[in-house]
Amino acid sequence: MVVVDSEHIVTITGISHQGAGIARINNLVVFVAKALLGEVVRIRLTEIKKNLAKGELLEIITPQKERIASLCAFSEICGGCELQHASYSYQLDAKRQIVAEAFQRLAKIDVPVAPVIGMETPWRYRNKGVFHADYQAGKVVLGFYQQGSHQCHSASQCLLFSEEVNRLVSYLEKGLQQYSPAHYVQKIMIRQSSFNGEMMLVFVTKDNSWRLTELVKNIITDFPQVISIYHNINTNPKLMLGKIFHHISGREKLHDTIGDFHFQLSPQSFFQVNNQQTQRLYQKALELAQLTGTEQVVDAYCGIGTISLYLAQQTLMVYGVESVSQAVKDAQQNAHDNHIANCQFITAKAEDWLPKWLAKNHHADVIVVDPPRKGCDSQMLHALANSAAEKIVYISCEPSTLARDVRYLQENGYQVQCVQPVDLFSWSWHVETVCLLSKLSAQQHIEVAL
């Protein structure tokens, strides 16, 4: 009988967009976390909604040959890594399939998806983490929540961060226990430069007052590589960081690199968490754009100008558009520091700015978009479709919204030429994708529509 708490033996026949195994019981689609494609497993149904259900993995009857023992002691309970029970090659294949299925299901196109560009050593790659502070029986734990719960587990041994960051997390757990009032610190953000190992700390509190003077003195003495410390006030628990930052100690910015380019990072700067793979992602975007040195390029959602600087190497002019004014200031400084003169950065919402700019008889040969996870809104998609740009290079961290937006662009005069996933988030189900679309001629558009 198919009811909640009933047990079933099922075969995993698919992979969900979040990396879970998919099985079927009659017409019921069941998602099973930690189950791998091809495995026969015993599950307990924990939730049933119409034709969808969730199952808890109880026993692996026939394991997949790609199943491995996790190197992390907390992988079964921490919400950070969902795929440490699978080999790295399985993960890359699964992420390729996730992207391909998103295009088939949401874009209604069966487009070839290139093999995922992976890492040689997929460990200790993260340059930033936001660690939740949990106060447990007089002790402080800095780490990540167990998936679907409020149970926090220490990240002091996390294999995605450097050993030095692990050591600092452990040090801060003890320091908060000694010097911080209970529940004063809500989170701590740590950035580490892959270029020189220097670190930035941001203490996040609800309280406007600063209460960690003694702890900061000790940090500066014991961790000289911590060269920047901030206090952030955040009264909204749904946000990682608030809008108010107070500089407490050291330099105001952290210095890091992607390839040959140098960047100065503010605490609120958006910067991809994996430097090595970001370089490969941007290099692929540059390759797909096929720039000759004569083009005008628009980089929408440009952030601190990371992609813009890459594009500027091979084009006439890049217009970077970003709604966050501090990010635009950082982008301008980064262009100056890297001796890039053919970039202009504009503070505006890309979806507002692009139609107005085009209406003034400006023309973009190539438009690069790297929107947030929710993808492009309807106004931006309309502007892209009416831009007459020869190429659109779409960089996405969410396959489902990428596929949705590509479908609109295909219905409005563009055609997918290449879909290339890149693994920036090893051991999780997240995947970055760069997609090239080219403008169809009027006749080609008619033929495709027919």
C-alpha positions as CSV (number, residue, x, y, z in Angstrom):
1,M,0.0,0.0,0.0
2,V,1.4,3.4,-1.0
3,V,1.0,5.6,2.1
4,V,3.4,7.6,4.3
5,D,5.7,5.4,6.4
6,S,5.2,2.4,4.0
7,E,8.4,0.6,2.8
8,H,9.1,-0.3,-0.8
9,I,11.9,-1.8,-2.8
10,V,12.5,0.4,-5.9
11,T,15.0,0.9,-8.8
12,I,16.5,4.3,-9.3
13,T,15.9,5.2,-13.0
14,G,16.6,8.9,-13.0
15,I,18.3,11.9,-11.4
16,S,16.5,15.0,-10.1
17,H,17.7,18.5,-10.7
18,Q,19.0,18.4,-7.1
19,G,21.0,15.2,-7.6
20,A,18.5,12.9,-5.8
21,G,17.6,9.5,-7.3
22,I,14.2,9.1,-9.0
23,A,12.1,6.0,-8.7
24,R,8.5,5.2,-9.6
25,I,5.8,3.3,-7.7
26,N,3.0,2.8,-10.1
27,N,2.3,6.4,-11.3
28,L,4.0,8.0,-8.2
29,V,7.4,9.7,-8.8
30,V,9.6,9.2,-5.7
31,F,12.7,11.3,-5.0
32,V,15.3,9.5,-2.9
33,A,18.2,11.6,-1.5
34,K,21.6,9.8,-1.6
35,A,20.4,7.1,-4.0
36,L,22.4,6.7,-7.3
37,L,21.2,5.9,-10.8
38,G,20.7,2.2,-11.4
39,E,20.6,1.2,-7.7
40,V,18.0,-1.1,-6.2
41,V,17.1,0.3,-2.8
42,R,14.7,-0.1,0.1
43,I,13.0,3.1,1.0
44,R,10.4,4.5,3.5
45,L,7.9,7.1,2.1
46,T,8.1,10.2,4.2
47,E,5.9,12.6,2.2
48,I,3.3,12.2,-0.6
49,K,1.8,15.0,-2.7
50,K,-0.4,14.2,-5.6
51,N,1.9,12.3,-8.0
52,L,5.1,13.1,-6.2
53,A,6.7,11.7,-3.1
54,K,9.9,11.7,-1.0
55,G,11.5,8.5,0.2
56,E,14.1,7.9,2.9
57,L,16.9,5.6,1.9
58,L,16.9,2.6,4.3
59,E,19.0,0.0,2.5
60,I,21.1,-0.2,-0.6
61,I,20.3,-3.7,-2.0
62,T,22.2,-3.4,-5.3
63,P,24.8,-0.6,-5.1
64,Q,26.0,1.5,-8.1
65,K,29.7,0.7,-9.0
66,E,30.3,4.5,-8.7
67,R,29.2,4.6,-5.0
68,I,32.2,5.5,-2.8
69,A,32.9,6.0,0.9
70,S,32.8,9.7,1.8
71,L,36.0,11.2,3.0
72,C,34.0,13.6,5.3
73,A,32.6,12.4,8.6
74,F,29.7,14.8,8.4
75,S,28.6,14.3,4.8
76,E,25.5,12.2,5.7
77,I,24.1,15.0,8.0
78,C,25.6,18.3,6.7
79,G,23.6,20.2,4.2
80,G,26.6,21.4,2.2
81,C,27.6,18.4,0.1
82,E,24.9,16.2,-1.4
83,L,27.0,13.9,-3.6
84,Q,30.0,12.8,-1.5
85,H,28.7,9.2,-1.7
86,A,29.3,9.2,-5.5
87,S,32.6,9.2,-7.5
88,Y,33.7,12.4,-9.1
89,S,33.2,11.0,-12.6
90,Y,29.6,10.0,-11.7
91,Q,29.0,13.6,-10.4
92,L,30.1,15.1,-13.7
93,D,28.0,12.7,-15.7
94,A,25.0,13.5,-13.4
95,K,25.4,17.2,-13.8
96,R,25.5,16.9,-17.6
97,Q,22.3,14.9,-17.4
98,I,20.7,17.5,-15.1
99,V,21.4,20.2,-17.7
100,A,20.3,18.1,-20.7
101,E,17.0,17.1,-19.0
102,A,16.3,20.8,-18.1
103,F,16.6,21.7,-21.8
104,Q,14.4,18.7,-22.8
105,R,11.8,19.4,-20.2
106,L,11.6,23.2,-20.1
107,A,13.1,24.4,-23.3
108,K,11.5,21.5,-25.3
109,I,14.7,21.1,-27.3
110,D,17.0,18.1,-27.4
111,V,20.3,20.1,-27.6
112,P,23.7,18.4,-27.3
113,V,25.3,19.1,-23.9
114,A,29.1,19.0,-23.8
115,P,30.8,16.9,-21.1
116,V,31.2,18.9,-17.9
117,I,34.6,20.6,-17.4
118,G,35.7,19.2,-14.1
119,M,38.6,19.7,-11.7
120,E,41.8,17.8,-11.4
121,T,41.6,17.9,-7.6
122,P,38.1,18.7,-6.5
123,W,38.8,19.5,-2.9
124,R,39.6,22.7,-0.8
125,Y,38.5,24.9,-3.6
126,R,36.1,27.3,-1.8
127,N,37.4,30.9,-1.3
128,K,34.3,32.0,0.7
129,G,32.0,30.6,3.4
130,V,29.2,31.9,5.5
131,F,29.3,29.9,8.8
132,H,26.2,30.0,11.0
133,A,26.8,30.4,14.7
134,D,24.9,27.9,16.9
135,Y,24.9,28.0,20.7
136,Q,24.7,24.5,22.1
137,A,24.9,23.9,25.8
138,G,27.4,26.6,26.5
139,K,29.5,25.8,23.4
140,V,29.6,27.6,20.1
141,V,29.4,25.7,16.8
142,L,30.3,27.4,13.5
143,G,29.1,25.6,10.5
144,F,26.2,24.5,8.3
145,Y,22.7,23.3,9.0
146,Q,21.7,19.7,8.4
147,Q,19.4,19.6,5.4
148,G,15.8,20.2,6.4
149,S,16.6,20.9,10.0
150,H,17.9,23.5,12.5
151,Q,20.7,21.3,13.6
152,C,24.1,22.9,13.0
153,H,27.3,20.9,12.5
154,S,30.8,22.3,12.8
155,A,32.7,23.1,9.6
156,S,36.1,23.1,11.3
157,Q,37.1,20.0,9.3
158,C,35.3,20.8,6.1
159,L,37.2,19.5,3.1
160,L,35.9,22.2,0.8
161,F,38.0,24.9,2.6
162,S,41.7,25.2,3.1
163,E,43.2,23.8,6.2
164,E,44.0,27.3,7.4
165,V,40.3,28.3,7.1
166,N,39.4,25.1,9.1
167,R,41.9,26.1,11.8
168,L,40.4,29.6,11.9
169,V,36.9,28.2,12.3
170,S,37.9,26.1,15.2
171,Y,39.7,29.1,16.8
172,L,36.6,31.3,16.4
173,E,34.4,28.6,18.0
174,K,36.5,28.8,21.1
175,G,36.9,32.6,20.9
176,L,33.2,33.2,20.6
177,Q,32.6,30.9,23.6
178,Q,35.1,32.9,25.7
179,Y,34.6,36.5,24.5
180,S,31.1,36.8,22.9
181,P,27.8,37.3,24.7
182,A,25.4,34.4,24.0
183,H,23.7,34.6,20.7
184,Y,25.4,37.9,19.8
185,V,27.1,36.7,16.6
186,Q,24.7,35.2,14.1
187,K,27.1,34.3,11.3
188,I,30.7,34.7,10.3
189,M,31.8,35.2,6.7
190,I,35.3,34.2,5.8
191,R,36.9,35.0,2.5
192,Q,40.4,33.7,1.6
193,S,42.5,34.8,-1.3
194,S,43.7,32.0,-3.5
195,F,46.4,34.3,-4.7
196,N,48.2,35.0,-1.4
197,G,46.2,33.1,1.3
198,E,45.1,36.3,3.1
199,M,41.7,36.4,4.7
200,M,38.8,38.7,5.4
201,L,36.4,38.2,8.4
202,V,32.9,39.6,8.6
203,F,31.0,39.2,11.9
204,V,27.3,39.3,11.4
205,T,25.1,40.5,14.3
206,K,21.6,41.9,14.9
207,D,23.0,44.3,17.4
208,N,24.4,47.6,16.3
209,S,27.0,47.7,19.1
210,W,30.5,46.2,18.7
211,R,31.4,43.7,21.5
212,L,34.3,41.7,20.2
213,T,37.3,44.1,20.7
214,E,39.2,41.5,22.8
215,L,38.6,38.7,20.3
216,V,39.8,40.8,17.4
217,K,43.0,41.6,19.2
218,N,43.7,37.9,19.6
219,I,42.8,37.1,16.0
220,I,45.2,39.8,14.7
221,T,48.0,38.3,16.8
222,D,47.3,34.6,16.2
223,F,46.2,34.9,12.5
224,P,48.3,37.5,10.8
225,Q,46.9,36.4,7.5
226,V,43.5,37.9,8.6
227,I,44.1,41.3,7.0
228,S,40.6,42.7,7.1
229,I,37.8,42.5,9.7
230,Y,34.2,43.9,9.4
231,H,31.1,44.1,11.5
232,N,27.8,43.6,9.5
233,I,24.4,44.4,11.0
234,N,21.7,42.1,9.7
235,T,18.2,42.1,11.2
236,N,16.6,39.9,8.5
237,P,17.3,36.2,9.1
238,K,16.4,35.4,5.5
239,L,19.4,37.3,4.3
240,M,23.1,36.2,4.5
241,L,24.3,39.8,5.1
242,G,22.7,43.1,6.0
243,K,23.3,46.4,4.2
244,I,25.3,48.1,7.0
245,F,29.1,47.3,7.2
246,H,31.5,48.8,9.8
247,H,35.2,48.4,9.1
248,I,36.8,47.2,12.3
249,S,40.5,46.4,11.5
250,G,43.1,46.1,8.8
251,R,42.7,46.8,5.1
252,E,39.3,47.5,3.6
253,K,39.7,45.1,0.7
254,L,41.0,41.6,-0.1
255,H,43.2,41.0,-3.1
256,D,42.5,38.0,-5.3
257,T,43.0,36.8,-8.9
258,I,41.3,34.9,-11.7
259,G,43.9,33.9,-14.2
260,D,46.1,37.0,-14.9
261,F,43.5,39.5,-13.6
262,H,43.7,41.0,-10.2
263,F,40.6,42.0,-8.2
264,Q,40.0,44.0,-5.0
265,L,37.1,42.5,-3.1
266,S,34.8,44.4,-0.7
267,P,32.9,42.2,1.9
268,Q,29.8,42.4,-0.3
269,S,31.5,41.8,-3.6
270,F,30.1,38.9,-5.7
271,F,33.0,36.7,-6.6
272,Q,32.7,33.1,-7.7
273,V,33.8,30.7,-4.9
274,N,36.1,28.6,-7.1
275,N,38.9,30.6,-8.7
276,Q,40.4,27.8,-10.9
277,Q,37.1,26.8,-12.4
278,T,35.9,30.4,-12.8
279,Q,38.9,31.0,-15.0
280,R,37.9,28.0,-17.2
281,L,34.3,29.3,-17.3
282,Y,35.3,32.8,-18.4
283,Q,37.8,31.4,-20.9
284,K,35.0,29.3,-22.4
285,A,32.7,32.3,-22.5
286,L,35.4,34.3,-24.3
287,E,36.0,31.4,-26.7
288,L,32.3,31.1,-27.5
289,A,31.9,34.9,-28.1
290,Q,34.5,34.6,-31.0
291,L,35.5,38.2,-30.6
292,T,37.7,39.7,-33.3
293,G,38.6,43.1,-31.7
294,T,36.0,45.2,-33.4
295,E,32.8,44.4,-31.5
296,Q,30.8,46.3,-28.9
297,V,29.9,44.0,-26.0
298,V,27.3,44.4,-23.2
299,D,28.0,42.6,-20.0
300,A,24.7,42.5,-18.1
301,Y,24.8,41.8,-14.3
302,C,28.5,42.6,-14.4
303,G,29.2,42.7,-10.7
304,I,32.7,43.8,-10.0
305,G,33.7,43.4,-13.6
306,T,35.3,40.0,-13.6
307,I,33.8,38.9,-16.9
308,S,34.1,42.3,-18.5
309,L,37.8,42.3,-18.1
310,Y,38.1,39.0,-19.8
311,L,36.0,40.1,-22.7
312,A,37.9,43.4,-23.0
313,Q,41.1,41.5,-24.1
314,Q,39.6,40.8,-27.5
315,T,37.0,43.5,-28.2
316,L,36.6,47.1,-29.0
317,M,34.4,48.2,-26.1
318,V,32.6,46.5,-23.1
319,Y,29.7,48.1,-21.4
320,G,29.2,46.6,-17.9
321,V,25.9,47.1,-16.3
322,E,25.2,46.5,-12.6
323,S,22.5,47.7,-10.2
324,V,24.7,47.7,-7.0
325,S,26.7,51.0,-6.9
326,Q,29.5,49.6,-4.7
327,A,30.1,46.8,-7.2
328,V,30.3,49.3,-10.0
329,K,32.9,51.3,-8.1
330,D,34.9,48.1,-7.5
331,A,34.6,47.3,-11.3
332,Q,36.0,50.7,-12.2
333,Q,38.8,50.2,-9.8
334,N,39.5,46.7,-11.0
335,A,39.7,47.9,-14.7
336,H,42.1,50.7,-13.6
337,D,44.3,48.2,-11.7
338,N,44.5,45.8,-14.6
339,H,45.2,48.6,-17.1
340,I,42.0,48.0,-19.0
341,A,40.8,51.1,-20.8
342,N,38.0,49.8,-23.0
343,C,35.4,49.1,-20.3
344,Q,32.7,51.5,-19.2
345,F,30.6,50.6,-16.1
346,I,27.1,51.8,-15.6
347,T,25.0,51.7,-12.4
348,A,21.6,50.6,-13.5
349,K,19.2,47.6,-13.7
350,A,20.2,45.8,-16.9
351,E,16.6,45.2,-17.9
352,D,15.9,49.0,-17.7
353,W,19.2,50.2,-19.2
354,L,19.5,47.9,-22.2
355,P,16.2,48.9,-24.0
356,K,17.0,52.7,-23.5
357,W,20.6,52.3,-24.7
358,L,19.5,50.4,-27.8
359,A,16.7,53.0,-28.5
360,K,19.5,55.6,-28.8
361,N,20.8,53.8,-31.9
362,H,23.5,52.0,-30.0
363,H,24.3,48.4,-31.1
364,A,25.7,45.4,-29.2
365,D,27.4,42.7,-31.3
366,V,27.5,40.4,-28.3
367,I,25.5,40.4,-25.1
368,V,26.7,38.5,-22.1
369,V,24.3,37.8,-19.3
370,D,25.1,36.2,-15.9
371,P,21.9,36.7,-13.9
372,P,21.1,35.5,-10.4
373,R,19.6,32.1,-9.8
374,K,16.1,33.2,-10.7
375,G,17.3,34.0,-14.3
376,C,16.3,36.9,-16.5
377,D,13.0,38.6,-15.9
378,S,10.5,39.1,-18.8
379,Q,11.7,42.7,-19.4
380,M,15.3,41.6,-19.8
381,L,14.3,38.7,-22.1
382,H,12.3,41.0,-24.3
383,A,15.2,43.4,-24.5
384,L,17.6,40.6,-25.5
385,A,15.2,39.3,-28.1
386,N,14.9,42.8,-29.6
387,S,18.6,43.7,-29.4
388,A,19.6,42.3,-32.8
389,A,22.9,41.2,-31.1
390,E,24.6,38.5,-33.3
391,K,25.4,36.4,-30.2
392,I,24.1,36.0,-26.7
393,V,26.4,34.3,-24.2
394,Y,24.3,33.2,-21.2
395,I,26.1,32.1,-18.0
396,S,23.8,30.4,-15.5
397,C,24.1,28.8,-12.1
398,E,20.6,27.2,-12.4
399,P,19.8,24.9,-15.4
400,S,16.0,25.2,-15.0
401,T,15.9,29.0,-15.4
402,L,18.5,28.8,-18.1
403,A,16.4,26.4,-20.1
404,R,13.3,28.5,-19.5
405,D,15.0,31.6,-20.8
406,V,16.6,29.9,-23.7
407,R,13.1,28.7,-24.8
408,Y,11.9,32.3,-25.0
409,L,15.0,33.4,-26.9
410,Q,14.6,30.5,-29.4
411,E,11.0,31.5,-29.9
412,N,12.1,35.0,-30.7
413,G,14.9,34.7,-33.2
414,Y,17.8,33.0,-31.5
415,Q,19.2,29.4,-31.8
416,V,21.3,27.5,-29.3
417,Q,24.8,26.7,-30.7
418,C,26.6,25.3,-27.6
419,V,25.8,24.3,-24.0
420,Q,28.9,23.8,-21.8
421,P,28.6,22.9,-18.1
422,V,31.5,23.7,-15.8
423,D,31.9,22.2,-12.3
424,L,32.4,25.1,-9.9
425,F,30.8,23.3,-6.9
426,S,32.2,19.8,-6.6
427,W,30.4,17.3,-4.3
428,S,27.2,19.3,-4.5
429,W,24.4,19.1,-7.2
430,H,25.0,22.7,-8.3
431,V,26.5,23.3,-11.8
432,E,27.4,26.4,-13.8
433,T,26.6,26.5,-17.5
434,V,27.6,28.7,-20.3
435,C,25.3,28.7,-23.4
436,L,25.9,30.3,-26.8
437,L,22.9,31.5,-28.8
438,S,23.2,33.1,-32.3
439,K,20.8,35.4,-34.1
440,L,18.8,33.8,-36.9
441,S,18.1,35.6,-40.1
442,A,14.4,36.3,-40.8
443,Q,14.3,33.4,-43.3
444,Q,15.9,31.0,-40.8
445,H,13.5,32.1,-38.1
446,I,10.5,31.3,-40.4
447,E,12.0,27.9,-41.2
448,V,12.6,27.1,-37.6
449,A,9.0,28.2,-36.7
450,L,7.6,25.9,-39.4
